[in-house]
Amino acid sequence: LKYTNLFIIELIKRKKWTSMDPRIIALIAIVIGLALCFAGYKIQKLVITIAWFAIGFTIAGQICSNFIESNNILLIIQIVVGFIVGSLGFKLEKLALAIAVAYLTYNAIGPYIPAMENNMTMIVQIGASLVVGILSTLFIRPILICVTSVAGAALIRDNISTLVTLQPNVITIGFIVIAVLGILSQLKTT
């Protein structure tokens, strides 16, 4: 499973164990995206904890799915690991901030990096994410505002097509507009 902005996307991909309507899951993801986009800096501890939870949840799923066949047991392990990693992220705030920002950046910019040969796309994506993550410890407010706004807009972008049918270019323009509005809103209100 690929990395996602939040663990909710991971849950969407595991439709085998959930009977919840995908539109409800998409709506929840969009609400979370709006909160990230327009209030990410104000809820930074929660954002850091959720991002770390998502990292632990996703990595546990990738590793454990190789040798655990029961989706229910896998989900329990993912949730437990997610809570442990999320708690560590909450306690180690500066390091957690750098890694969480790098993680959110990695997921948000991935679709926009052109394909290159010999895994260069991944190297560029990881490199850019690490630079933004490290810079976030020096310029916490502006970096966190930009990253949470873009990550929130990306979460909306990734889920809006479950609710409405839109042209891909409309979704891309909407993503950019929502991200910019989120950045401007957070800069003005924090």
Disulfide bonds with the S-S distance in Angstrom:
none
